[in-house]
Amino acid sequence: MTDNVVSLHKSTDAPATETAPTVLTVVPDPSPAPNPPLWVRSGCAVKHAVTHDSTKTVVRAAARHGLYTVNGGRIVARRTWDGRTGSRYERMIRAAEAAGNLEAAEEWEERLQRFRAARHHRRMDLLHSPVEAAKGVAVGAGMSVGVLVALGVVMAINTGHVGDVITPLSATIDFIALLIRIVQIVWGPALTIGPFLALLALWSVGRKQQAAPDWALPANVRNGEGEPITPSIVVKALRDLGVPALARAIKEMGDAGASMLGPITIAGCGVEVDVTLPSGVSTNEVQNKRRKLAENLTRHEHEVFITIPTAARTVRLWIADSGALDEPIGPSPLVTDDTMTADYTKGRAPWGQDLRGDAAALSLYQRHLLITGLSNQGKTVALRSLALWLSLDKSVQFLMGDLKGVGDWAMFDGLATTLIQGPTDEHVIQVTEMVEGAVDEMNRRIQAPPGTVFPPLIVLVDEAQVAFMCPAKDEDKRPYGGSKANSRYFMAVRKIHNQGRAVNVLMWQGTQDPTNENLPKLVREGAHTRASLALGTESQARMALGDKAVDGGAAPNLLRPGLDRGTLVVASDGITIPAGQSSITVRTHYIDDDAAEAITDRAKALRDGVTTLHAIERGEEHDPLADIAAVVGDAPRVRTKDVLARLATRNADAYGGWSFIDLKRVLDDAGAEPYKSDGVMVVARDRVARALADRNHEGSASADG
């Protein structure tokens, strides 16, 4: 069977020698889609136009400004009605009764009675006012004409013209006629423009009060950005808090729910207001709903702080401006003022700013210090900034242990008497012996004659949780870490907490992520100043700051890790805390390593020179003269009591019990006697160095002989 092939196009190929069967596929031409009907196209166009963003914006703007005018008229009418009637007083009476404040209710009732009596008196006066007004007009007109005629008589006598008698009266009539003509000219345009001006005034009132539905308001207002805090907003936020007794009381108060509020005052980058809660509503019911309250106020949770003032049934709300707490604060005065010095006794360290934007300064005088928080939240920088300020007081001595060992405290080399850096068990042992040396120095000071004044000695341990968790034990099987009575580090810290402040030996510690194991209860409660960065739980907040501070509103566990880096909640009598509060939130200044080195360079320039020990020497063998030379360092002269303190720190076993007599005996034997300079006994570096050189020379000569 032969297939018939139908060719649709002329073939351009050369004829083949052998013809193979070909299958032809015929593809029909696609027919164009039919156009949709006109009504469909018109409907789509109308729908697109109606739902377009520009159309929505125009409709929203038109509705918003129209409602501003309408609701502005309603607000003005309400205000007018309140001014003419006693409805305002009646609302305040109902509000006071709903809040359970009977004294305020009686006071508002008395005011209502006085208002009604005054209004009645005014209305009675209106009955007689037409007659009185007519008499007044007649008398006034007669007196005015008489005065003008008398003035004309005087003018006529002066000029000799009888016609001048009526000249003042004629001029007055002409002036009145001019005023009438002016009014006639202006009256028409005024009648035309007046209604528009009235509508503009009503629109202004409505716009100021944002008197329009949420859907018609601008996007930034709908999102709460920049929305001002007003009494109505606060009352609405409290009403919608989900506390039934509070909602019922506000509902009974009517529009006068704002009677619960004190004045809304500007406080730094936000506002502050006291809220007196109605009877039956406790303060903790509001505290426990902080997040919901913040959201009702169109704020984030971290932008609303709730504290308890001294007044009963009152909570104090501090509400930040939207986004204000995410803005950095300015640099530290330690960085900007290179002439600043410190005063341990009377001064205060410039630490940062409180939420009001005021400077937050901390007194360090005779106060043990504890700073804690989660890792990488700015603990070391906050602790270091206090030490940097105090280093500018040349009388202050430092013993430092950094159990992180990454160089955060390296700039204190040449400033601290001891500086141990590292995270190992060996470093913990060194730090423990350093703290125990401070205990020996404390005991020596306690045994000194009454009235003796001692220089401040700051014993600072950063990352102290490493010490508490250290498993190492000494040769007597006593653990260095732990929180038992035989724990060496724990007991040394406790001893300083118990008696150190009396002789200016103070313990500063910085820890991470506190628990009962890495921050024992007795240690954290021994600190006079307790500060916390962001924490994970409320139980940790109680460990860091204590139950009283947390019950009073302190909530470091509500700070945002990472975002609120450097923000501290502080409980201390060394910082100014608003009356009735138990803590204060401080945003600390950030001082980087370069700026810290510049500050320590200034501090070193104030001092005679300090030789920093990087390890605690052990063993019985010691060379008193060489040790004296080492602790004197590069300073031309050092006071004898400072030499004794440094020797005790260098080797507590050998020099912890030394007195001035022991030091003088060694120096006298070596020919480097101490002497008096500016009224105090000092040890001269040159004398000690010369005595040491002579001794070494004599030793060499003896060996040669």
PyMOL commands that set and color helices and strands:
alter all, ss='L'
color gray80, all
select helices_A, chain A and resi 38-51+53-84+87-98+102-159+162-208+214-216+219-222+231-239+244-260+283-287+290-296+301-303+324-326+333-336+379-391+410-412+425-446+465-468+488-503+521-524+538-545+547-551+556-558+593-606+624-632+640-650+652-655+660-670+685-704
alter helices_A, ss='H'
color red, helices_A
select strands_A, chain A and resi 265-267+270-276+304-307+314-320+349-354+359-362+369-372+397-402+418-421+457-462+505-510+529-532+567-571+584-588+637-639+675-677+680-684
alter strands_A, ss='S'
color yellow, strands_A
deselect
rebuild
show_as cartoon
